[in-house]
């Protein structure tokens, strides 16, 4: 699923402390900086979303840490 970071999304992200990046996923190996299932992580890392124009891309394998 992909969506724009509009004002409503950014407000709800902050207000509800939404978690959706690799850094919050139980499948993410922080030491190796990779997904345990081998999926690419570039589009799902928290640093990507500092750019308000970046599309939010949800991973289908995300498991809340």
Buried (B, 14 or more C-beta within 10 A) or exposed (E): EEEEBEEEBBEEBEEEEEEBBBBBBEBBEEEEEBBEEEBEBEBBEEEBBEEEEEEBBEBEBBEEE
